[in-house]
Amino acid sequence: AASGPAPAEAPTPAPAAGGGESPEGHGKRSRERPRAGGGGGAGRIVAVFLAIVVGLVACAVQLLLPGLLLPRSRLCGPGQPAECKLDGVQDRFSKAAQITGDVRALQKATSDRFEKAKLDGRSPTLLYLGPYDAAPELAPGGILDFSAHMAKWSPRLVLVDANPRVIPRLRQRLVGWGAGEDVATVMQAAICASDSQQDFGLPEERFYERNGLNESARRELEGKMSMVHRSAEDAGVPSEYIEKVPVQCYSAASLLERANITGAELDVLLVDIAGDELTVLHRMMMLLDFRPALISFGWTGIYNMVILEQLQWGTDETFNGFMKPTLSQLAGRGYTLYQSGANIWAVLQGS
């Protein structure tokens, strides 16, 4: 904590006017000569003032320095594709909750595109891949508060998650937001290279019973899982307790077709698939007329996978080996990229 101003010394009484006696002189006249410059009072005032200033500066440094030391939120933008990477990844990871992107830019890109869609005579469309059962970005007070957007633009929302256990909870959450089936669609599916059926490994009920995990712990554990190979094992579930759940896979084009969306109509894309974000995003970026005003995808799951697979390598270099091509491609397409917490946000300029 900063030190406060030093206590002022008791001032030495000045000689009495007309050569009178000083109180402490007990009847004797003071023989002390007046100090040059009119005495020490002014000097003591200056010293106290400087001590106060130093204390205030110290407090300000303690309050502001952590923010000044945070990694910059803006990563790159159009014309800077070669510079697109996350420098100091470990620092970014540990301080992710403190790093906030330009929220106003994200919200403005969304509102501008939604307004344009309404002028074009169509409903704005938001697609969320891997929302699990929380979708905090869309919750009341979130960056993209869906209830607020419904009141103004009546957008269409499509939520797609591979985990069958979260589908009822997602629908319940939508009801709480006031989003009925007329504006919100929930699909239990996954985006894959082609239309097929694949397995999603999930913990069996006896795993939860054996470990005494309550509902909150279950949700936290399953929230870390995806259809990535060994996802359940990496989350700490022994293979003998993993249940294979069939999931319908669609190519990116097939998924949009089933959701009755074209690439040009996709206004906002959110991707959070516990480590498989880049693969899914690449498949979406190959769509014809793919140009959302706003794209968000998680990066901390990718970072965790790099740590698990590449402990012996330099984490920053290996991680950016995965990330940089995608970030650079987005910048080359006219997006400015920010880190905000555990997500990367790409804002299309002039959208």
N, C-alpha and C positions, 0 to 999 in steps of 0.2 A: 504494500500500500504506500502511496506517496506520503512523505512527511509534510506536515502542515507548517505554517509560519512559526518561526521561533518566537517565544514570548518576549515582549519588549521589556528592557530593563527599566527600573524605576528611574525617572529623570532626576538629575542632580539639581536641586533648587538653585535658581539664579540669585545673585546678590540682591539684597533689598534695595529699592530705589532710594537715592539720596545717601548711600553709604550706610544704611541701617544694618542691624545685626541679623545674621542668618539664624534660623531656628536651631540648627545643630551646633552653633557656635557657643551656646550657653553664655551669652553676654559678651563674647569676644567678637571683634570685627573680622570679617573674612579678608584674608590677605591674598586669596586666589585671584590671579589675573583673568580677565575675560579671555576666552579662547578665540583664536583668529577665526574670522568668518562668522562671528556672532554666536558661538557655542555649538554643541554636538547634537541639538534637537533635530536639525534638518538631516544630518547624516543618518541618525537612527531611523527617521521616517523612510528614507530611501532604502535602507537595509531591510526594513519590514516589508516594504512594497516589493522588493526583489524576491524576498523569501516567498511571498504569496504567489508571485508570478511563476517562480520555479515549481511550487507545489501544484499549481493549476496545470502547468505544462506536463509535469510527471503524471498527473491523473489522466490527462488527455491521451498521453502516449500509451498508458496501460489499457485504456478503453479502445483506442483506435488501432494500435499496432497489430492485434490478431487479425483484424480485417484487412489491413494493408499487406500482411504476409500471406493472405489466401491466394491460391493460384487464380489467374484471371479467368473469368467466366467465358468470354468470347474466345473461340478457338480459331476460326478463320472465316473467310467469306469469298464471294466471287472474285476471281482474279488472284486468289491466294491458294490454289489447290495444293501446291508443293509444301505449304506450311501447315497443312491440316493434320494435327496429331495432338495427343494429350501429353504435355510435358509434365514431369514429376508425378507419375501416375500414383505412386504409393501415397504421396501427400494429398493428392486429389481424392483418393479413396478414403483416407482417414478423416478428411475434412469435408466430405461430400455434403453432409447436412447443412454446412455453413455457406456453401457456394450456391448462389442464386443467379440464374440467368436474367436477361432483360425481360421480365415478365410482361411488361407493357407491350413490348414488341411482339411477343407470342400472342397475346390477347388481341392486339390490333390486327395482326395477320389473319387471325381467325374471324374476327368480326367483319373485316373488309371483304373476305372471301364469301362469308355467309350472306352479306348484303348483296354482293354481285350475283350470287346464285338466285336469290329471291327476285332480283331485277330480271334475271334470265328466265324466270318462270318455273324454277325447280326448287325442290327442298334441298338445303345443304346436307351433306352426308359426312358422318364421322365413323370411321372403322377402327375398332380396338381389338387387336390380336393379343390374347393372353392376359385379359384383365384380372384373372382369378376371381375373387369375390369382393374385391375392395374398390378397384378403379378410383384411387384417390384424386387423380387429376380432374375427374368429372363430378366428384362429390360437391355438395354445397360448400362454397368457400374455396374450392380448388382452383387451379390455374384456369381450367376450362369448365367452370361451373355449369353443368348441363341444364339444371333447372332454370338458371338465368337465361341461358341461350334459348330454351324452349319458349319462354315467355316472349322473346323478341323475334326469333327467326323460325321456330318450329322445325329444327333440324331432324334428320333421320339418324338413328344410332344403331350400329350393328356391332354386337359383341360376340367374339369367337374364342372359345377356350376348349382345349382338348380334354380337360379333366371333367368327367361326368358328375363328380361329386359337388362341383361348384355351381352347376347350372341352376338348381333350385334357389340357391342363395343369391345368385346374380339377379334372377327374376324378382326375388323379394326386395332386393336393393333398388331395383328400377321402380317398383311400386312406391317405395319411400321417396323417390325423387319426383314422383308424379308422372313418370314415363310409362304409358301403357303400351300394349302391343301394336297400337296404330303408329307409334313413332319409334319403338325399340324392338330389335330382333336379336334373339340369343341363339347361337348355334354351337352345338358340341361337335367340333371338328378341328382339323389341323391343316396347315399349309405344307405341302410336300412337293417333291419334284414332279409327281404325276398323281392322277386319281388312283387311290388304292386304299387298302385297309392295313393299319399297323397297330402295334401294341404300345400301350402306355403303362409303364411299371409304377404301381402305387402300393403303399404299405397295406398289408392285410389288417383286419380288425384285431387279430390276436397280438400283433406287434404293439398296437396302442394299449391294449389291456395289460400286456406283460410289463410295459414301461410306465404304466399309470399316467398316460398323457391325457390331459383334458382337451376340451374342444378348441380352446385358444392355441394350445401347443400343436394340435393336429393341423390347424390352418397354417400356422407358421411353418411347419415342416413341409407340407404339401405345396406351399407357396414358393418353395425353392426348387421345385421339380419341374421338369419339362420332358418332352419326348426324346431329348438328347440321350444317346447311349450311356448307360450307367448313371443316369441322373439320380435315381433313387438310392443307389449304392453310395454315390458321392454325398448324398444328404444324410448318410449314416444309417440306412436301413439294410440289414443283412439280406443277402439274396434269398434265403429260405423264407423270408417274410414278405416277399414282393409278389403282388398279384398282377397278372397281365390283363389289362383292360383294352378291348378292341376299340380303335378310334378310326373314324372315316377321314381319310386324307383327300385333299383337293389340291390341284395346282392353283396358283394365284388367279389365273384367268377363270377357272371353273368355280372357285369360291365367289368371286365377284358376280359371276353369272347367276349362281344360286341365290345370291343376296340381291340380285337385280340392280347392280351398280356397274357403271362403266368406268374405265380408268380416268376419263375426263371429269366424271362426276364426284370423284373421291377428293374431298376438300381437306380433311384432316385424317392422318394415319398415326395411330399409337401402337407401338410394338413392345411387349414385355414378356419374353418367353424364357426367362431363367437361363441365359447363356447361348441361346440359338437365334438371337436377334439379327445378326448380320446375314445369316443364311436366308431367313424369311424376308428381310428387307431387300436383299438382292433379287429374290424372286418377284417381289412387288415392283421393283424398279424396272424390270423387263417388260412390264405391261405397256401396251400402246396408250399414249396420251397420259401417262402417269405424271402428274404434276400437282400434288397437294400443296396447299398454302403453308401447311405446318406438318412436320414429321417429328415424332418423338420415339426414341428407342432406348432401352436400358443398356448400360455399359458395365455395371458392377458385376453382373452375372458372368459376363465375358471375362472380366478381370479375375474372378474367382476360378474360372475354368483354367485360365493360363497358369495361375499359381499351382493348381492341382496337377496339371500336366507338365509344367516346365519349371519345377523348383530349382533345377540346377542352372537355369539360364537367367540372364538379366531380364527382369520382369518388364521394365519399361520398353526395351527394344522388342521383346517378343510380343507384348501386348499391342504395341503400335504397328507391328507387322500385320496383325489382324485388322486393326482399326483404320489405319491410314488410307488404304485404297477406297473404302466406303466413304470416309469423310471427304477425301479429295474429289471423289466422283460427285458427291452432293454439292460441294462448292463449285465444281465445274458446271453444274446445272443451274446455278444462280441462287444457291442457298447460303445464308449466313448461319454458322453453327455455334451453339452455346452449350456449356455444361451447366445444368441446374440440378443439383443433388445427384441422384443416381441415374439421371437421364441425360441424353444428348438431344437437344432441340434444334431442328433445322427450319429456318424461316425463309420462305421464298421471297426474294426481293421483287417488288413491283407486282405482287400477285393480285 
